Amino acid sequence: MMAAMPTGKRPAGPFTPRDFQLVLLRRMADHNPGPVEDARRELGASVAQMREANRRWQAMLRSPRSRSAAARYRSVLGEPESVAPRRIGDLECEARQWALPLWPGLRFEVLVADRGVVWNEWLVRAPGAPGPELRTLDDLTPWSCTVDEAARAFAPARPLQGSAPTRWGLAFTAPDREGVRHEVVAEFTWGLLQRTAVGG
C-alpha cells in the first residue's frame, strides 16, 4: 500500500527571470504602484506571487550557502546578452547586461569588479535604443528615464542618498513648459525614475 504524501507546502521551483522581474516590481511598488500594477498583470502574476518572489529572493541573499551576487544573477537570468569592460574612475569592472521582457528598451546591468564582487545593479538604456527627450518637468514621468539620462539632461545634478541599496536620488533644476525653473528631487529604484518632487 502506497504511503500517503506528506501535507504542507509544495517545494518551490527554480527562481526564474519572471520571478526576478517581480522582485524589481516589488521594490518599485513602494514609490509608484500604478505602473507596477500594470506590469504585474502583464506578467500574469498576483500580488501574493509578487510578494512570494521577493521573499524567496531575500532568502537567497541571506542564505549562508548563497552564491556570489555575480553567480546568482547568471543562475537566475542565464548567460548575459552582452559582456564588456567598463572603467569608472579608478574602478575597472565588467558590465554584464540582460534583456527583460517588461522593459524592452532597457537592459538590467550588473557591474562586476575583481573576484566577482558586484559594484552596481540597475536598469540602463539598451544599446541602440532611442533615449527619451528630457527638456521640461512634463517629460519626467514615471519609468521615462534612467538615472544617468536624467543626470545628463539636467546637469549639473547632485546625487542623493537613497533609502535602500537599490534606490537613488538626484537633485537638479528643470524648467516647466513656460520656462520657469524649479528645484526637483527625482527618486529612482533599480535605476529607473519612479517619482519627482518639485519645489519653488
Buried (B, 14 or more C-beta within 10 A) or exposed (E): EEEEEEEEEEEEEEBEBBBBBBBBBBBBBEBBEEBBBEBBEEBEBEEEBBBBBBEBBEEBEEEEEEBEBBEBBBEBBEEBBEEEEBEEEEEEBBBBBBBBEBBEEBBBBBBBBEEEEBBBBBBBBBEEEEBBEBEBBEBBEBBBBBBBBBBEBBEEBEEBEEEEEBBBBBBBEBBEEEEEEBEBBBBBBBBBBBBBEEEE
